[in-house]
């Protein structure tokens, strides 16, 4: 159910002062005021006086953070818009404190040519509440298109090295070599070994027929399948000195493949998603297909290892892999129910839940969810609260819990795996390019999102 209201503040005013905030940014937490002029942060300090005609938000001690940059979403447009679209899902993202997103290419038609990439950007113009960037999809046969890609055209090149991606499965060794050798920008990979998964599926069918229980999902999409594929991808990246990020890691064993250095010192980085930090396999009996995703949610020990790797610096960035499906689709049996779950509205909330449990710090949350993607992908002037940079900001109320219900879910698919859960904080206000797009539980109808600028080449 989408809740939309008229703006609480006139977002068209030229100046906005956020006063009395608890700013979490660049590894420190401090009391601060932030003055926004137009779409930029004009001044950060204390005791800033409101300029004439400025709108004022008295934060009253609420946390102020840069907006989350989600480097992995599936907003389903074009071609799959009964599940979600750029307008609906970017609005839900903004309600969750995500001010920028990077959308995946496995849509219809696939984003595997520069022509389709340009068409997708055209679709997004003037429709997205949050800022947007799009991946270019690799196939076994589009290496010439990849070579022609210019830095800044796309956030990165997506390579599906898993078994569930149809025409976008890249399993030709020569094609993989060519992609890693010639990619002009960062290569990001979905890593699961297909033959291992197919063999595990056959064994499950032999035992259960078509009624495979969801508890078998982490055994079918096994730790071995993940490790084999991640090791292969990292080996290719090292061979060709490619910029590379392994997406949505799920296993303790894979952590040995990554270094503990800061992301700015790495050519190969690691990503984890919020649902793999929040859930473990004990929740399959309760939630079933609602938490079926690829790679699978695995053991409690794996979840703990992911949290530890975040704290150690082995994992560099947190994302969502937001992938909505209708409940009718998700209510199928194991082999028929699609993998993926809607997450962007509640992603930051899950991370504050981890803070509340004492598993990560507030500063680490902001570093991995807000700063990191800007560094890894070369996002221009976003991801930090800095004077002169774009005003993508989020106020979080630490004294107001938020319970997820069917009535306050904004996704087009209309459901969330977190329904019934109460988070310890509430997203109070989201600002994109200086405009208030969400406040006090309602969207403001401001379509403030812009095309992201990417400047990192291999």
TORKOL-4160 file (C-alpha; in steps of 0.2 Angstrom, whole numbers, padded with zeros to 4 digits, m for minus):
458
<pt num="1" X="0000" Y="0000" Z="0000"/>
<pt num="2" X="0008" Y="0016" Z="m0006"/>
<pt num="3" X="0006" Y="0031" Z="0006"/>
<pt num="4" X="0008" Y="0048" Z="m0003"/>
<pt num="5" X="0005" Y="0065" Z="0004"/>
<pt num="6" X="0008" Y="0083" Z="m0001"/>
<pt num="7" X="0025" Y="0089" Z="0004"/>
<pt num="8" X="0027" Y="0093" Z="0023"/>
<pt num="9" X="0041" Y="0106" Z="0017"/>
<pt num="10" X="0041" Y="0116" Z="0001"/>
<pt num="11" X="0054" Y="0106" Z="m0007"/>
<pt num="12" X="0056" Y="0119" Z="m0021"/>
<pt num="13" X="0063" Y="0132" Z="m0009"/>
<pt num="14" X="0081" Y="0136" Z="m0013"/>
<pt num="15" X="0088" Y="0134" Z="0005"/>
<pt num="16" X="0085" Y="0121" Z="0019"/>
<pt num="17" X="0093" Y="0120" Z="0036"/>
<pt num="18" X="0094" Y="0104" Z="0046"/>
<pt num="19" X="0098" Y="0109" Z="0064"/>
<pt num="20" X="0102" Y="0100" Z="0080"/>
<pt num="21" X="0107" Y="0083" Z="0071"/>
<pt num="22" X="0118" Y="0069" Z="0077"/>
<pt num="23" X="0129" Y="0068" Z="0061"/>
<pt num="24" X="0137" Y="0051" Z="0057"/>
<pt num="25" X="0149" Y="0053" Z="0043"/>
<pt num="26" X="0167" Y="0048" Z="0038"/>
<pt num="27" X="0170" Y="0037" Z="0054"/>
<pt num="28" X="0164" Y="0049" Z="0067"/>
<pt num="29" X="0148" Y="0055" Z="0076"/>
<pt num="30" X="0146" Y="0073" Z="0081"/>
<pt num="31" X="0132" Y="0086" Z="0084"/>
<pt num="32" X="0130" Y="0097" Z="0068"/>
<pt num="33" X="0119" Y="0108" Z="0058"/>
<pt num="34" X="0119" Y="0106" Z="0039"/>
<pt num="35" X="0114" Y="0120" Z="0027"/>
<pt num="36" X="0108" Y="0115" Z="0010"/>
<pt num="37" X="0107" Y="0127" Z="m0005"/>
<pt num="38" X="0099" Y="0121" Z="m0020"/>
<pt num="39" X="0105" Y="0103" Z="m0023"/>
<pt num="40" X="0121" Y="0105" Z="m0013"/>
<pt num="41" X="0127" Y="0105" Z="0004"/>
<pt num="42" X="0133" Y="0123" Z="0007"/>
<pt num="43" X="0139" Y="0122" Z="0025"/>
<pt num="44" X="0142" Y="0109" Z="0039"/>
<pt num="45" X="0145" Y="0116" Z="0057"/>
<pt num="46" X="0136" Y="0121" Z="0073"/>
<pt num="47" X="0125" Y="0136" Z="0077"/>
<pt num="48" X="0121" Y="0139" Z="0058"/>
<pt num="49" X="0108" Y="0153" Z="0057"/>
<pt num="50" X="0094" Y="0150" Z="0045"/>
<pt num="51" X="0096" Y="0161" Z="0029"/>
<pt num="52" X="0081" Y="0172" Z="0024"/>
<pt num="53" X="0067" Y="0161" Z="0016"/>
<pt num="54" X="0075" Y="0145" Z="0021"/>
<pt num="55" X="0065" Y="0130" Z="0027"/>
<pt num="56" X="0071" Y="0122" Z="0043"/>
<pt num="57" X="0071" Y="0105" Z="0050"/>
<pt num="58" X="0075" Y="0104" Z="0068"/>
<pt num="59" X="0082" Y="0086" Z="0069"/>
<pt num="60" X="0081" Y="0086" Z="0088"/>
<pt num="61" X="0095" Y="0074" Z="0090"/>
<pt num="62" X="0090" Y="0062" Z="0077"/>
<pt num="63" X="0104" Y="0054" Z="0067"/>
<pt num="64" X="0109" Y="0062" Z="0051"/>
<pt num="65" X="0118" Y="0051" Z="0038"/>
<pt num="66" X="0122" Y="0051" Z="0019"/>
<pt num="67" X="0109" Y="0042" Z="0009"/>
<pt num="68" X="0112" Y="0024" Z="0006"/>
<pt num="69" X="0119" Y="0019" Z="m0011"/>
<pt num="70" X="0112" Y="0002" Z="m0015"/>
<pt num="71" X="0124" Y="m0005" Z="m0028"/>
<pt num="72" X="0112" Y="m0020" Z="m0033"/>
<pt num="73" X="0094" Y="m0020" Z="m0036"/>
<pt num="74" X="0081" Y="m0028" Z="m0048"/>
<pt num="75" X="0068" Y="m0015" Z="m0051"/>
<pt num="76" X="0060" Y="m0026" Z="m0065"/>
<pt num="77" X="0059" Y="m0013" Z="m0079"/>
<pt num="78" X="0057" Y="m0015" Z="m0094"/>
<pt num="79" X="0047" Y="m0031" Z="m0097"/>
<pt num="80" X="0043" Y="m0037" Z="m0079"/>
<pt num="81" X="0033" Y="m0023" Z="m0072"/>
<pt num="82" X="0019" Y="m0033" Z="m0064"/>
<pt num="83" X="0032" Y="m0036" Z="m0050"/>
<pt num="84" X="0039" Y="m0018" Z="m0049"/>
<pt num="85" X="0045" Y="m0004" Z="m0059"/>
<pt num="86" X="0058" Y="0011" Z="m0058"/>
<pt num="87" X="0045" Y="0023" Z="m0051"/>
<pt num="88" X="0037" Y="0012" Z="m0038"/>
<pt num="89" X="0053" Y="0004" Z="m0032"/>
<pt num="90" X="0063" Y="0020" Z="m0032"/>
<pt num="91" X="0050" Y="0028" Z="m0021"/>
<pt num="92" X="0050" Y="0013" Z="m0009"/>
<pt num="93" X="0069" Y="0014" Z="m0009"/>
<pt num="94" X="0068" Y="0033" Z="m0004"/>
<pt num="95" X="0056" Y="0029" Z="0010"/>
<pt num="96" X="0069" Y="0017" Z="0016"/>
<pt num="97" X="0083" Y="0030" Z="0016"/>
<pt num="98" X="0091" Y="0024" Z="m0001"/>
<pt num="99" X="0095" Y="0039" Z="m0011"/>
<pt num="100" X="0104" Y="0031" Z="m0025"/>
<pt num="101" X="0103" Y="0014" Z="m0033"/>
<pt num="102" X="0111" Y="0003" Z="m0047"/>
<pt num="103" X="0099" Y="m0008" Z="m0057"/>
<pt num="104" X="0103" Y="m0025" Z="m0064"/>
<pt num="105" X="0102" Y="m0030" Z="m0083"/>
<pt num="106" X="0091" Y="m0046" Z="m0082"/>
<pt num="107" X="0075" Y="m0037" Z="m0088"/>
<pt num="108" X="0066" Y="m0039" Z="m0105"/>
<pt num="109" X="0074" Y="m0035" Z="m0116"/>
<pt num="110" X="0090" Y="m0038" Z="m0108"/>
<pt num="111" X="0102" Y="m0024" Z="m0106"/>
<pt num="112" X="0116" Y="m0032" Z="m0116"/>
<pt num="113" X="0118" Y="m0019" Z="m0129"/>
<pt num="114" X="0123" Y="0000" Z="m0128"/>
<pt num="115" X="0106" Y="0003" Z="m0137"/>
<pt num="116" X="0096" Y="m0005" Z="m0124"/>
<pt num="117" X="0106" Y="0003" Z="m0110"/>
<pt num="118" X="0102" Y="0020" Z="m0117"/>
<pt num="119" X="0084" Y="0016" Z="m0119"/>
<pt num="120" X="0084" Y="0011" Z="m0101"/>
<pt num="121" X="0091" Y="0028" Z="m0095"/>
<pt num="122" X="0078" Y="0036" Z="m0106"/>
<pt num="123" X="0064" Y="0026" Z="m0097"/>
<pt num="124" X="0071" Y="0032" Z="m0080"/>
<pt num="125" X="0071" Y="0051" Z="m0084"/>
<pt num="126" X="0059" Y="0061" Z="m0073"/>
<pt num="127" X="0052" Y="0045" Z="m0065"/>
<pt num="128" X="0064" Y="0040" Z="m0051"/>
<pt num="129" X="0062" Y="0047" Z="m0033"/>
<pt num="130" X="0081" Y="0041" Z="m0030"/>
<pt num="131" X="0096" Y="0043" Z="m0041"/>
<pt num="132" X="0099" Y="0029" Z="m0053"/>
<pt num="133" X="0113" Y="0020" Z="m0063"/>
<pt num="134" X="0112" Y="0004" Z="m0074"/>
<pt num="135" X="0123" Y="m0011" Z="m0076"/>
<pt num="136" X="0128" Y="m0018" Z="m0093"/>
<pt num="137" X="0125" Y="m0037" Z="m0095"/>
<pt num="138" X="0138" Y="m0049" Z="m0101"/>
<pt num="139" X="0133" Y="m0064" Z="m0112"/>
<pt num="140" X="0144" Y="m0077" Z="m0120"/>
<pt num="141" X="0143" Y="m0067" Z="m0136"/>
<pt num="142" X="0143" Y="m0049" Z="m0133"/>
<pt num="143" X="0161" Y="m0045" Z="m0130"/>
<pt num="144" X="0162" Y="m0032" Z="m0144"/>
<pt num="145" X="0148" Y="m0022" Z="m0136"/>
<pt num="146" X="0158" Y="m0023" Z="m0119"/>
<pt num="147" X="0174" Y="m0017" Z="m0128"/>
<pt num="148" X="0164" Y="m0002" Z="m0135"/>
<pt num="149" X="0157" Y="0003" Z="m0118"/>
<pt num="150" X="0163" Y="0020" Z="m0112"/>
<pt num="151" X="0168" Y="0024" Z="m0094"/>
<pt num="152" X="0152" Y="0033" Z="m0087"/>
<pt num="153" X="0140" Y="0025" Z="m0098"/>
<pt num="154" X="0136" Y="0011" Z="m0085"/>
<pt num="155" X="0140" Y="0008" Z="m0067"/>
<pt num="156" X="0148" Y="m0009" Z="m0071"/>
<pt num="157" X="0147" Y="m0025" Z="m0081"/>
<pt num="158" X="0137" Y="m0039" Z="m0073"/>
<pt num="159" X="0142" Y="m0057" Z="m0076"/>
<pt num="160" X="0130" Y="m0070" Z="m0070"/>
<pt num="161" X="0140" Y="m0086" Z="m0066"/>
<pt num="162" X="0125" Y="m0094" Z="m0058"/>
<pt num="163" X="0112" Y="m0107" Z="m0064"/>
<pt num="164" X="0096" Y="m0097" Z="m0064"/>
<pt num="165" X="0099" Y="m0082" Z="m0076"/>
<pt num="166" X="0093" Y="m0090" Z="m0093"/>
<pt num="167" X="0101" Y="m0081" Z="m0108"/>
<pt num="168" X="0113" Y="m0071" Z="m0097"/>
<pt num="169" X="0122" Y="m0086" Z="m0089"/>
<pt num="170" X="0140" Y="m0084" Z="m0095"/>
<pt num="171" X="0148" Y="m0101" Z="m0094"/>
<pt num="172" X="0160" Y="m0101" Z="m0109"/>
<pt num="173" X="0178" Y="m0100" Z="m0102"/>
<pt num="174" X="0184" Y="m0090" Z="m0117"/>
<pt num="175" X="0170" Y="m0078" Z="m0115"/>
<pt num="176" X="0174" Y="m0076" Z="m0097"/>
<pt num="177" X="0193" Y="m0073" Z="m0101"/>
<pt num="178" X="0188" Y="m0060" Z="m0114"/>
<pt num="179" X="0176" Y="m0051" Z="m0102"/>
<pt num="180" X="0189" Y="m0049" Z="m0088"/>
<pt num="181" X="0203" Y="m0045" Z="m0100"/>
<pt num="182" X="0194" Y="m0031" Z="m0109"/>
<pt num="183" X="0180" Y="m0024" Z="m0097"/>
<pt num="184" X="0183" Y="m0005" Z="m0097"/>
<pt num="185" X="0174" Y="m0003" Z="m0080"/>
<pt num="186" X="0172" Y="m0014" Z="m0064"/>
<pt num="187" X="0165" Y="m0032" Z="m0067"/>
<pt num="188" X="0153" Y="m0038" Z="m0054"/>
<pt num="189" X="0149" Y="m0056" Z="m0053"/>
<pt num="190" X="0135" Y="m0068" Z="m0046"/>
<pt num="191" X="0145" Y="m0083" Z="m0041"/>
<pt num="192" X="0137" Y="m0100" Z="m0040"/>
<pt num="193" X="0144" Y="m0116" Z="m0049"/>
<pt num="194" X="0130" Y="m0122" Z="m0061"/>
<pt num="195" X="0135" Y="m0140" Z="m0062"/>
<pt num="196" X="0136" Y="m0142" Z="m0044"/>
<pt num="197" X="0118" Y="m0134" Z="m0041"/>
<pt num="198" X="0111" Y="m0145" Z="m0055"/>
<pt num="199" X="0118" Y="m0161" Z="m0047"/>
<pt num="200" X="0111" Y="m0156" Z="m0030"/>
<pt num="201" X="0094" Y="m0152" Z="m0038"/>
<pt num="202" X="0094" Y="m0170" Z="m0045"/>
<pt num="203" X="0098" Y="m0178" Z="m0028"/>
<pt num="204" X="0084" Y="m0168" Z="m0020"/>
<pt num="205" X="0071" Y="m0173" Z="m0033"/>
<pt num="206" X="0076" Y="m0191" Z="m0031"/>
<pt num="207" X="0073" Y="m0190" Z="m0013"/>
<pt num="208" X="0057" Y="m0178" Z="m0012"/>
<pt num="209" X="0050" Y="m0177" Z="m0030"/>
<pt num="210" X="0043" Y="m0160" Z="m0034"/>
<pt num="211" X="0039" Y="m0157" Z="m0015"/>
<pt num="212" X="0057" Y="m0152" Z="m0010"/>
<pt num="213" X="0056" Y="m0143" Z="0007"/>
<pt num="214" X="0063" Y="m0125" Z="0008"/>
<pt num="215" X="0075" Y="m0131" Z="0021"/>
<pt num="216" X="0085" Y="m0140" Z="0006"/>
<pt num="217" X="0088" Y="m0123" Z="m0003"/>
<pt num="218" X="0105" Y="m0120" Z="0006"/>
<pt num="219" X="0110" Y="m0137" Z="0002"/>
<pt num="220" X="0105" Y="m0136" Z="m0016"/>
<pt num="221" X="0113" Y="m0119" Z="m0018"/>
<pt num="222" X="0127" Y="m0125" Z="m0007"/>
<pt num="223" X="0142" Y="m0117" Z="0000"/>
<pt num="224" X="0153" Y="m0128" Z="m0011"/>
<pt num="225" X="0144" Y="m0120" Z="m0026"/>
<pt num="226" X="0147" Y="m0103" Z="m0020"/>
<pt num="227" X="0166" Y="m0106" Z="m0016"/>
<pt num="228" X="0170" Y="m0114" Z="m0032"/>
<pt num="229" X="0163" Y="m0100" Z="m0043"/>
<pt num="230" X="0170" Y="m0086" Z="m0032"/>
<pt num="231" X="0187" Y="m0093" Z="m0032"/>
<pt num="232" X="0186" Y="m0095" Z="m0051"/>
<pt num="233" X="0180" Y="m0076" Z="m0053"/>
<pt num="234" X="0194" Y="m0070" Z="m0042"/>
<pt num="235" X="0207" Y="m0080" Z="m0051"/>
<pt num="236" X="0201" Y="m0072" Z="m0068"/>
<pt num="237" X="0201" Y="m0054" Z="m0060"/>
<pt num="238" X="0219" Y="m0057" Z="m0054"/>
<pt num="239" X="0225" Y="m0064" Z="m0070"/>
<pt num="240" X="0219" Y="m0049" Z="m0080"/>
<pt num="241" X="0221" Y="m0036" Z="m0066"/>
<pt num="242" X="0202" Y="m0032" Z="m0068"/>
<pt num="243" X="0192" Y="m0021" Z="m0056"/>
<pt num="244" X="0181" Y="m0034" Z="m0048"/>
<pt num="245" X="0167" Y="m0036" Z="m0035"/>
<pt num="246" X="0159" Y="m0052" Z="m0030"/>
<pt num="247" X="0141" Y="m0049" Z="m0026"/>
<pt num="248" X="0130" Y="m0056" Z="m0011"/>
<pt num="249" X="0142" Y="m0067" Z="m0002"/>
<pt num="250" X="0134" Y="m0080" Z="0009"/>
<pt num="251" X="0147" Y="m0092" Z="0016"/>
<pt num="252" X="0160" Y="m0092" Z="0030"/>
<pt num="253" X="0172" Y="m0101" Z="0018"/>
<pt num="254" X="0172" Y="m0088" Z="0005"/>
<pt num="255" X="0179" Y="m0075" Z="0017"/>
<pt num="256" X="0196" Y="m0082" Z="0016"/>
<pt num="257" X="0196" Y="m0076" Z="m0002"/>
<pt num="258" X="0196" Y="m0058" Z="0003"/>
<pt num="259" X="0209" Y="m0046" Z="0010"/>
<pt num="260" X="0206" Y="m0035" Z="0026"/>
<pt num="261" X="0213" Y="m0019" Z="0018"/>
<pt num="262" X="0203" Y="m0004" Z="0015"/>
<pt num="263" X="0193" Y="m0004" Z="m0001"/>
<pt num="264" X="0203" Y="0010" Z="m0009"/>
<pt num="265" X="0218" Y="m0001" Z="m0008"/>
<pt num="266" X="0209" Y="m0016" Z="m0017"/>
<pt num="267" X="0206" Y="m0021" Z="m0035"/>
<pt num="268" X="0194" Y="m0035" Z="m0029"/>
<pt num="269" X="0180" Y="m0031" Z="m0017"/>
<pt num="270" X="0166" Y="m0040" Z="m0008"/>
<pt num="271" X="0148" Y="m0037" Z="m0006"/>
<pt num="272" X="0135" Y="m0043" Z="0007"/>
<pt num="273" X="0117" Y="m0041" Z="0007"/>
<pt num="274" X="0105" Y="m0036" Z="0021"/>
<pt num="275" X="0095" Y="m0052" Z="0021"/>
<pt num="276" X="0110" Y="m0063" Z="0023"/>
<pt num="277" X="0116" Y="m0052" Z="0038"/>
<pt num="278" X="0098" Y="m0053" Z="0045"/>
<pt num="279" X="0091" Y="m0071" Z="0042"/>
<pt num="280" X="0098" Y="m0088" Z="0043"/>
<pt num="281" X="0092" Y="m0105" Z="0039"/>
<pt num="282" X="0082" Y="m0107" Z="0055"/>
<pt num="283" X="0069" Y="m0095" Z="0047"/>
<pt num="284" X="0064" Y="m0106" Z="0032"/>
<pt num="285" X="0051" Y="m0116" Z="0042"/>
<pt num="286" X="0042" Y="m0100" Z="0046"/>
<pt num="287" X="0045" Y="m0089" Z="0030"/>
<pt num="288" X="0047" Y="m0103" Z="0017"/>
<pt num="289" X="0048" Y="m0096" Z="m0001"/>
<pt num="290" X="0047" Y="m0078" Z="0005"/>
<pt num="291" X="0066" Y="m0079" Z="0009"/>
<pt num="292" X="0070" Y="m0090" Z="m0005"/>
<pt num="293" X="0084" Y="m0081" Z="m0014"/>
<pt num="294" X="0100" Y="m0085" Z="m0024"/>
<pt num="295" X="0113" Y="m0087" Z="m0017"/>
<pt num="296" X="0103" Y="m0095" Z="m0003"/>
<pt num="297" X="0102" Y="m0089" Z="0015"/>
<pt num="298" X="0113" Y="m0102" Z="0024"/>
<pt num="299" X="0118" Y="m0107" Z="0042"/>
<pt num="300" X="0119" Y="m0096" Z="0057"/>
<pt num="301" X="0138" Y="m0099" Z="0057"/>
<pt num="302" X="0139" Y="m0092" Z="0040"/>
<pt num="303" X="0128" Y="m0076" Z="0045"/>
<pt num="304" X="0140" Y="m0074" Z="0060"/>
<pt num="305" X="0155" Y="m0075" Z="0048"/>
<pt num="306" X="0148" Y="m0062" Z="0037"/>
<pt num="307" X="0146" Y="m0050" Z="0051"/>
<pt num="308" X="0163" Y="m0053" Z="0057"/>
<pt num="309" X="0170" Y="m0050" Z="0040"/>
<pt num="310" X="0161" Y="m0034" Z="0039"/>
<pt num="311" X="0170" Y="m0029" Z="0055"/>
<pt num="312" X="0187" Y="m0035" Z="0049"/>
<pt num="313" X="0186" Y="m0026" Z="0032"/>
<pt num="314" X="0185" Y="m0042" Z="0021"/>
<pt num="315" X="0168" Y="m0036" Z="0016"/>
<pt num="316" X="0168" Y="m0019" Z="0008"/>
<pt num="317" X="0150" Y="m0014" Z="0004"/>
<pt num="318" X="0132" Y="m0018" Z="0010"/>
<pt num="319" X="0118" Y="m0019" Z="m0003"/>
<pt num="320" X="0100" Y="m0027" Z="m0005"/>
<pt num="321" X="0099" Y="m0037" Z="m0021"/>
<pt num="322" X="0080" Y="m0031" Z="m0020"/>
<pt num="323" X="0071" Y="m0043" Z="m0031"/>
<pt num="324" X="0052" Y="m0042" Z="m0030"/>
<pt num="325" X="0040" Y="m0056" Z="m0035"/>
<pt num="326" X="0021" Y="m0057" Z="m0033"/>
<pt num="327" X="0014" Y="m0067" Z="m0019"/>
<pt num="328" X="0006" Y="m0078" Z="m0031"/>
<pt num="329" X="0022" Y="m0082" Z="m0039"/>
<pt num="330" X="0031" Y="m0085" Z="m0023"/>
<pt num="331" X="0017" Y="m0097" Z="m0017"/>
<pt num="332" X="0023" Y="m0110" Z="m0029"/>
<pt num="333" X="0032" Y="m0126" Z="m0024"/>
<pt num="334" X="0051" Y="m0126" Z="m0022"/>
<pt num="335" X="0056" Y="m0127" Z="m0041"/>
<pt num="336" X="0042" Y="m0116" Z="m0046"/>
<pt num="337" X="0044" Y="m0102" Z="m0034"/>
<pt num="338" X="0056" Y="m0088" Z="m0040"/>
<pt num="339" X="0071" Y="m0083" Z="m0030"/>
<pt num="340" X="0072" Y="m0065" Z="m0023"/>
<pt num="341" X="0063" Y="m0054" Z="m0010"/>
<pt num="342" X="0059" Y="m0036" Z="m0009"/>
<pt num="343" X="0071" Y="m0026" Z="0003"/>
<pt num="344" X="0074" Y="m0008" Z="m0001"/>
<pt num="345" X="0061" Y="0000" Z="0010"/>
<pt num="346" X="0068" Y="m0009" Z="0025"/>
<pt num="347" X="0087" Y="m0012" Z="0021"/>
<pt num="348" X="0094" Y="0002" Z="0032"/>
<pt num="349" X="0082" Y="m0003" Z="0046"/>
<pt num="350" X="0089" Y="m0020" Z="0046"/>
<pt num="351" X="0107" Y="m0013" Z="0048"/>
<pt num="352" X="0101" Y="m0002" Z="0063"/>
<pt num="353" X="0094" Y="m0018" Z="0070"/>
<pt num="354" X="0112" Y="m0026" Z="0069"/>
<pt num="355" X="0118" Y="m0010" Z="0078"/>
<pt num="356" X="0105" Y="m0012" Z="0092"/>
<pt num="357" X="0111" Y="m0030" Z="0094"/>
<pt num="358" X="0129" Y="m0024" Z="0096"/>
<pt num="359" X="0135" Y="m0033" Z="0080"/>
<pt num="360" X="0141" Y="m0018" Z="0071"/>
<pt num="361" X="0144" Y="0001" Z="0075"/>
<pt num="362" X="0134" Y="0016" Z="0068"/>
<pt num="363" X="0150" Y="0022" Z="0060"/>
<pt num="364" X="0153" Y="0005" Z="0051"/>
<pt num="365" X="0135" Y="0005" Z="0045"/>
<pt num="366" X="0137" Y="0022" Z="0037"/>
<pt num="367" X="0154" Y="0017" Z="0030"/>
<pt num="368" X="0148" Y="0001" Z="0022"/>
<pt num="369" X="0130" Y="0006" Z="0016"/>
<pt num="370" X="0133" Y="0024" Z="0011"/>
<pt num="371" X="0152" Y="0028" Z="0008"/>
<pt num="372" X="0158" Y="0012" Z="0001"/>
<pt num="373" X="0148" Y="0010" Z="m0016"/>
<pt num="374" X="0153" Y="0028" Z="m0020"/>
<pt num="375" X="0172" Y="0024" Z="m0018"/>
<pt num="376" X="0171" Y="0007" Z="m0027"/>
<pt num="377" X="0161" Y="0013" Z="m0042"/>
<pt num="378" X="0167" Y="0031" Z="m0043"/>
<pt num="379" X="0151" Y="0039" Z="m0040"/>
<pt num="380" X="0153" Y="0058" Z="m0042"/>
<pt num="381" X="0151" Y="0069" Z="m0026"/>
<pt num="382" X="0139" Y="0057" Z="m0017"/>
<pt num="383" X="0140" Y="0045" Z="m0003"/>
<pt num="384" X="0147" Y="0057" Z="0010"/>
<pt num="385" X="0141" Y="0073" Z="0019"/>
<pt num="386" X="0153" Y="0085" Z="0013"/>
<pt num="387" X="0152" Y="0104" Z="0008"/>
<pt num="388" X="0150" Y="0106" Z="m0010"/>
<pt num="389" X="0143" Y="0088" Z="m0013"/>
<pt num="390" X="0125" Y="0084" Z="m0018"/>
<pt num="391" X="0113" Y="0084" Z="m0003"/>
<pt num="392" X="0107" Y="0066" Z="m0002"/>
<pt num="393" X="0103" Y="0065" Z="0016"/>
<pt num="394" X="0093" Y="0054" Z="0028"/>
<pt num="395" X="0087" Y="0058" Z="0046"/>
<pt num="396" X="0084" Y="0043" Z="0057"/>
<pt num="397" X="0074" Y="0043" Z="0073"/>
<pt num="398" X="0083" Y="0032" Z="0086"/>
<pt num="399" X="0069" Y="0034" Z="0099"/>
<pt num="400" X="0054" Y="0029" Z="0088"/>
<pt num="401" X="0053" Y="0010" Z="0083"/>
<pt num="402" X="0045" Y="0005" Z="0067"/>
<pt num="403" X="0034" Y="m0010" Z="0064"/>
<pt num="404" X="0032" Y="m0017" Z="0047"/>
<pt num="405" X="0014" Y="m0021" Z="0042"/>
<pt num="406" X="0005" Y="m0025" Z="0026"/>
<pt num="407" X="m0002" Y="m0008" Z="0026"/>
<pt num="408" X="0014" Y="0002" Z="0026"/>
<pt num="409" X="0023" Y="m0008" Z="0013"/>
<pt num="410" X="0027" Y="0002" Z="m0002"/>
<pt num="411" X="0033" Y="m0011" Z="m0015"/>
<pt num="412" X="0022" Y="m0014" Z="m0030"/>
<pt num="413" X="0022" Y="m0033" Z="m0025"/>
<pt num="414" X="0013" Y="m0028" Z="m0009"/>
<pt num="415" X="0023" Y="m0038" Z="0004"/>
<pt num="416" X="0039" Y="m0039" Z="0014"/>
<pt num="417" X="0048" Y="m0054" Z="0023"/>
<pt num="418" X="0049" Y="m0042" Z="0038"/>
<pt num="419" X="0030" Y="m0040" Z="0041"/>
<pt num="420" X="0027" Y="m0041" Z="0059"/>
<pt num="421" X="0045" Y="m0036" Z="0064"/>
<pt num="422" X="0048" Y="m0021" Z="0074"/>
<pt num="423" X="0064" Y="m0012" Z="0070"/>
<pt num="424" X="0072" Y="m0001" Z="0084"/>
<pt num="425" X="0072" Y="0015" Z="0073"/>
<pt num="426" X="0062" Y="0024" Z="0060"/>
<pt num="427" X="0067" Y="0033" Z="0044"/>
<pt num="428" X="0061" Y="0050" Z="0047"/>
<pt num="429" X="0066" Y="0061" Z="0032"/>
<pt num="430" X="0074" Y="0057" Z="0016"/>
<pt num="431" X="0082" Y="0071" Z="0005"/>
<pt num="432" X="0088" Y="0068" Z="m0013"/>
<pt num="433" X="0097" Y="0082" Z="m0022"/>
<pt num="434" X="0091" Y="0094" Z="m0009"/>
<pt num="435" X="0073" Y="0090" Z="m0010"/>
<pt num="436" X="0062" Y="0082" Z="0003"/>
<pt num="437" X="0055" Y="0066" Z="m0005"/>
<pt num="438" X="0049" Y="0057" Z="0011"/>
<pt num="439" X="0045" Y="0063" Z="0028"/>
<pt num="440" X="0035" Y="0057" Z="0043"/>
<pt num="441" X="0029" Y="0041" Z="0035"/>
<pt num="442" X="0024" Y="0048" Z="0018"/>
<pt num="443" X="0031" Y="0051" Z="0001"/>
<pt num="444" X="0030" Y="0069" Z="m0005"/>
<pt num="445" X="0028" Y="0067" Z="m0024"/>
<pt num="446" X="0044" Y="0075" Z="m0027"/>
<pt num="447" X="0053" Y="0066" Z="m0042"/>
<pt num="448" X="0071" Y="0071" Z="m0037"/>
<pt num="449" X="0081" Y="0057" Z="m0044"/>
<pt num="450" X="0095" Y="0060" Z="m0057"/>
<pt num="451" X="0107" Y="0049" Z="m0067"/>
<pt num="452" X="0122" Y="0045" Z="m0057"/>
<pt num="453" X="0139" Y="0050" Z="m0064"/>
<pt num="454" X="0153" Y="0036" Z="m0063"/>
<pt num="455" X="0171" Y="0040" Z="m0066"/>
<pt num="456" X="0181" Y="0024" Z="m0061"/>
<pt num="457" X="0189" Y="0015" Z="m0075"/>
<pt num="458" X="0199" Y="m0001" Z="m0074"/>
